[in-house]
Structure formats: C-alpha cells, structure tokens
Amino acid sequence: MSATGRPDAVALPAVGELLAGGDVKACCAAVYEHPAVRWLLGGELHPGGEATTRRALELIGVRPGERLLDVASGIGTSALLAAREYGCLVAGVEYGEGAVVDAQRAADAAGLCDRVGFIVGDAGALPFEDGQFEAVLCECSLCTFQDKPRAIAEIRRVLQPNGRLALSDVVVDRPLPPKLDGALATVACIGKALSRDGYEDLLAGAGLRPTAIESRDEDAAALAERINDRLRGARVLGLDRMAESPVAIEEAIELVRAARWAIAHGALGYAIFAATR
C-alpha cells in the first residue's frame, strides 16, 4: 500500500483479457488476489461480510468439533471465523494459489493452524474423500462456476449422510440491464448468477434438500453503496489512470450504477440457501 493509502501498482491484464482464455475460475482468482481489488472491497468479499457468514453457519447448525469445508475459501476470513467462533475443524479449498498462501498465513497468525488448513483445488474436483465433512460452506462463488451442477455434485459427494450445506450467493431475476451481462459482471458474481428457483432446482438435482432460504437483499444494497462510494473516491485519487489494475474505474462505476438500479427494482439480490444431504 502506498503512502496515500492507495494500493500499490501490480501488473495484471484487464478483466476482458483474462476471460479471453475461457477460464472464469482463473480469472476470478487473479482479480480477487489483486491488491487494488482487495482495497476496493475493503476486505468484504460478499454482501453482509461476517454477519452473513455467521447467519449461514447458524442456519445449518454448525457445532464444535464438526468438520467444515469452505469451498472457494478466498483469503480465509470465513474459515477462520468458523473455527474461532464455532469451534469446528475447517478445511478451505481455493483455486487461487496466492489466496491460499495468504489464508494460511492468517491462520498461523491467529493461532488457529491446528484447526484450520487451506489447499489449492478446484470446486469441480474437490480433493477430498467421500463423506468427509459434516458441513460445507460456499459463499458468493458458485455463481462464477462454469459447471455448477458438477460443483454441487462434488459438494454432495464430500458431505456425509445428513450433512448440511450453507450456500450464499447472488440471485438474479432476468432480464438484467445490458451492463450486468458483460465480462466484468461475470467476475463481479452477477453475469452467471441464477434465480432463486434456479438454485433450488440445482440443489434438488444433486439430491440436496433445501431446509431454509433467507433473503439478504439489504446486504447487497449496502455493499453496492459502499463500493460506489469507494470507486468515486478512487477516481478522485487518480486510480482511473492505473493501467496495472484489472478493473477500469469508469467501467466499474457504470457496473455498480446498473447493479444499484437492479437491486432497487428487485432484479438483483443475495440469499442464503441451507440444504441437507
């Protein structure tokens, strides 16, 4: 971080160039590992932040000593919270190598390395045995997966009988404004998100029984407002001229404007889906 509080420049291709390779997961991992993007989000990688994570864990009744898998665990914030506050044993799997390194460092610094561990892996081929976990957490990431049925099937596979899943994600009611269907919208967890019925059908198709669905639209609205404020502040600071950033500030401002409109009109939101195997 520079002396002005702005993220230091780190070269990374633009989002469109990253997506041109066809690997959305690699693109998302690269973008969210970038310091400029982490600065923009202020450490809150999904609507509601830790409060939403706690609610998701409460909905599936996570208990001390249980084995919890955090799919697409990012920099480990939710996994550490689960271990620290709920006393469970947590494995985090994440596609981005840099995020895994940062997450393990955070676990070590928090004195939780005996209860939390992170590994590089693909949600479409989870590196765990059948029935290894009592619970799975997957936050704001399924929407970016190209093969969603495969990822959900893998989650079911690693859950033990009667195991529970807490899935929180962006919910859309199409048609959306055109700005919300582009490359940046895909990385921002909007472009490939499903409707509420779409998630329910996906879970049912994998043999998972929904037990609770909770809307968190107000969290989506609050996050959009905060990002909008920070983007405009970034523009004042001159971050629109940072060619090394993967996100063009003006493009991001237009995306957030469209997202705020969609949230206000009920076309875009966020929800937690709890389900049992």
C-alpha positions in Angstrom: 0.0 0.0 0.0 1.3 3.4 -0.9 1.7 6.3 1.5 -1.5 7.8 0.1 -3.5 4.8 1.1 -3.9 3.6 -2.4 -3.0 0.1 -3.4 0.4 -0.3 -5.0 0.5 -1.0 -8.7 0.8 -4.7 -9.6 0.6 -5.5 -13.3 -2.3 -7.6 -14.3 -4.2 -7.8 -17.6 -7.7 -6.3 -17.8 -10.7 -8.5 -17.0 -11.7 -8.9 -20.6 -8.2 -10.2 -21.5 -8.2 -12.6 -18.5 -11.6 -14.0 -19.6 -10.5 -14.4 -23.2 -8.7 -17.6 -22.1 -12.0 -19.1 -21.2 -11.1 -20.0 -17.6 -13.5 -18.0 -15.5 -12.2 -19.5 -12.3 -8.6 -18.5 -13.0 -9.8 -15.0 -14.0 -11.8 -14.6 -10.7 -8.9 -15.9 -8.7 -6.5 -13.5 -10.3 -8.8 -10.5 -10.0 -9.6 -11.0 -6.3 -6.0 -11.6 -5.4 -5.1 -8.2 -6.8 -4.3 -5.6 -4.2 -6.3 -2.9 -6.0 -9.4 -5.1 -5.9 -8.9 -6.1 -2.3 -8.6 -2.4 -1.4 -11.7 -1.6 -3.3 -13.8 -4.2 -1.5 -12.3 -3.3 1.9 -12.0 -7.0 2.9 -15.7 -7.7 2.5 -15.8 -10.2 -0.4 -19.6 -10.9 -0.2 -22.7 -8.9 0.9 -23.1 -8.7 4.7 -19.5 -9.8 5.4 -19.0 -11.7 8.6 -22.6 -11.2 9.7 -23.9 -13.1 6.7 -21.3 -15.8 7.3 -22.5 -16.2 10.9 -26.1 -16.4 9.8 -25.2 -19.1 7.2 -23.5 -21.2 9.8 -26.4 -20.7 12.2 -28.9 -21.9 9.6 -27.1 -25.2 9.2 -26.3 -25.6 13.0 -22.6 -25.9 12.9 -21.3 -27.4 16.1 -17.9 -27.6 17.9 -15.7 -30.4 16.6 -17.5 -30.8 13.3 -15.6 -30.9 10.1 -16.5 -28.0 7.8 -15.3 -27.5 4.2 -15.2 -23.9 2.9 -15.4 -24.1 -0.9 -13.7 -21.1 -2.6 -12.4 -20.0 0.7 -10.5 -17.0 -0.6 -8.2 -15.4 1.9 -9.7 -17.5 4.7 -11.8 -14.9 6.5 -14.9 -17.2 6.8 -12.9 -20.3 7.6 -11.1 -18.6 10.5 -14.4 -17.2 11.8 -16.0 -20.7 11.8 -13.0 -22.2 13.7 -12.7 -19.3 16.1 -16.4 -18.8 16.9 -18.0 -22.2 16.3 -15.1 -24.5 17.3 -15.2 -26.6 14.2 -12.3 -28.0 12.2 -12.1 -26.3 8.9 -10.6 -27.1 5.5 -10.6 -24.4 2.9 -10.2 -25.1 -0.8 -9.4 -22.2 -3.2 -8.4 -22.0 -6.8 -6.0 -19.1 -6.4 -2.6 -20.0 -5.0 -1.9 -16.6 -3.7 -5.1 -16.5 -1.7 -4.2 -19.9 -0.2 -0.8 -18.6 0.9 -2.4 -15.5 2.5 -5.1 -17.6 4.2 -2.6 -20.0 5.7 -0.5 -17.1 7.0 -3.7 -15.6 8.6 -4.5 -18.9 10.3 -0.9 -19.2 11.6 -1.0 -15.6 12.9 -4.4 -16.2 14.6 -3.0 -19.3 16.3 -5.6 -21.5 14.5 -3.3 -23.6 12.4 -4.3 -26.7 14.4 -7.9 -26.2 13.5 -7.8 -24.6 10.0 -5.9 -25.6 6.8 -6.1 -24.4 3.2 -5.3 -26.2 0.0 -5.3 -25.2 -3.7 -8.1 -27.0 -5.5 -10.9 -27.0 -8.0 -14.6 -27.0 -6.8 -15.4 -29.2 -9.8 -13.0 -31.9 -8.5 -12.7 -31.5 -4.7 -9.5 -33.1 -3.3 -11.3 -34.9 -0.5 -12.8 -38.4 0.1 -16.5 -39.2 0.0 -18.4 -38.2 3.1 -15.5 -36.5 4.8 -17.4 -33.4 6.1 -20.4 -32.8 8.3 -20.9 -29.4 6.8 -20.0 -27.3 3.7 -19.9 -23.5 3.3 -19.9 -21.9 -0.1 -20.1 -18.1 -0.3 -20.6 -15.9 -3.4 -18.7 -18.2 -5.7 -21.0 -20.8 -7.2 -22.3 -18.0 -9.5 -18.9 -17.8 -11.2 -18.5 -21.6 -11.8 -18.9 -22.7 -15.4 -20.2 -26.2 -14.5 -22.5 -25.5 -11.5 -24.1 -29.0 -11.4 -20.7 -30.6 -11.2 -19.6 -28.4 -8.3 -22.8 -29.1 -6.4 -22.4 -32.8 -7.1 -18.9 -32.6 -5.7 -20.2 -30.9 -2.6 -22.8 -33.6 -2.1 -20.1 -36.3 -2.5 -17.9 -34.9 0.3 -20.8 -34.5 2.6 -21.6 -37.4 5.0 -25.2 -38.6 5.1 -27.4 -35.9 6.7 -24.5 -33.4 6.2 -25.5 -29.8 5.7 -24.7 -27.1 3.1 -24.9 -23.4 3.5 -24.8 -21.7 0.1 -25.0 -17.9 -0.1 -24.9 -16.3 -3.5 -26.1 -13.6 -5.8 -29.7 -14.0 -7.0 -31.0 -12.6 -10.3 -34.3 -12.2 -12.0 -33.6 -11.7 -15.7 -33.6 -9.8 -18.0 -30.9 -7.6 -16.4 -29.6 -4.3 -17.7 -27.0 -5.0 -20.5 -24.2 -3.7 -18.3 -24.8 -6.6 -16.0 -24.1 -9.3 -18.6 -20.6 -8.4 -19.7 -17.1 -9.7 -18.7 -16.8 -7.5 -15.6 -20.3 -8.5 -14.5 -19.3 -12.2 -14.7 -16.3 -11.6 -12.4 -18.4 -9.5 -10.1 -20.7 -12.5 -9.4 -23.6 -11.2 -11.4 -23.4 -12.3 -15.0 -23.7 -16.1 -14.4 -25.8 -16.0 -11.2 -29.1 -17.9 -11.1 -32.6 -17.1 -10.0 -33.9 -18.3 -6.6 -35.7 -21.2 -8.4 -32.5 -21.9 -10.3 -30.5 -22.5 -7.1 -33.3 -24.6 -5.6 -33.5 -26.8 -8.8 -29.7 -27.1 -8.8 -29.7 -28.3 -5.2 -32.6 -30.7 -5.7 -31.0 -32.1 -8.8 -27.9 -33.1 -6.8 -30.0 -34.8 -4.1 -29.8 -32.0 -1.6 -33.0 -31.0 0.3 -33.4 -27.2 0.9 -34.2 -26.6 4.6 -34.2 -22.8 4.7 -33.9 -19.8 2.3 -33.2 -16.4 3.6 -33.1 -13.2 1.6 -30.2 -10.8 2.2 -31.1 -8.2 -0.4 -30.4 -5.4 2.1 -26.8 -6.6 2.4 -26.4 -6.5 -1.4 -27.7 -2.9 -1.5 -25.4 -1.8 1.3 -22.3 -3.4 -0.3 -23.2 -1.8 -3.7 -23.4 1.6 -2.0 -20.1 1.2 -0.2 -18.3 0.1 -3.4 -19.9 3.0 -5.3 -18.5 5.5 -2.7 -15.1 3.9 -2.8 -14.9 3.9 -6.6 -15.8 7.5 -6.8 -13.2 8.2 -4.2 -10.7 6.2 -6.1 -11.4 8.3 -9.2 -10.7 11.4 -7.3 -7.3 9.9 -6.2 -6.5 9.2 -9.8 -6.9 5.4 -9.7 -8.7 5.6 -13.0 -5.2 6.1 -14.5 -3.7 2.9 -13.0 -3.2 0.8 -16.1 -1.9 -2.0 -13.9 -5.3 -2.5 -12.3 -7.5 -5.3 -13.7 -10.6 -3.1 -13.2 -11.2 0.1 -15.1 -12.7 2.6 -12.7 -15.1 4.1 -15.1 -16.4 0.7 -16.2 -16.8 -0.4 -12.6 -18.7 2.8 -11.7 -21.1 2.0 -14.6 -21.5 -1.6 -13.5 -22.3 -0.5 -9.9 -24.8 2.0 -11.1 -26.6 -0.7 -13.1 -26.4 -3.1 -10.1 -27.9 -0.5 -7.7 -30.8 0.0 -10.2 -31.4 -3.7 -10.4 -31.3 -4.2 -6.7 -33.8 -1.3 -6.2 -36.1 -2.9 -8.8 -35.9 -6.4 -7.4 -34.0 -7.9 -10.3 -30.8 -8.5 -8.3 -30.2 -9.6 -4.7 -28.5 -12.0 -2.4 -29.7 -15.0 -0.4 -28.6 -17.9 1.8 -29.7 -21.4 0.9 -29.4 -24.1 3.6 -29.8 -27.7 2.5 -29.3 -31.2 3.8 -28.0 -34.3 2.1 
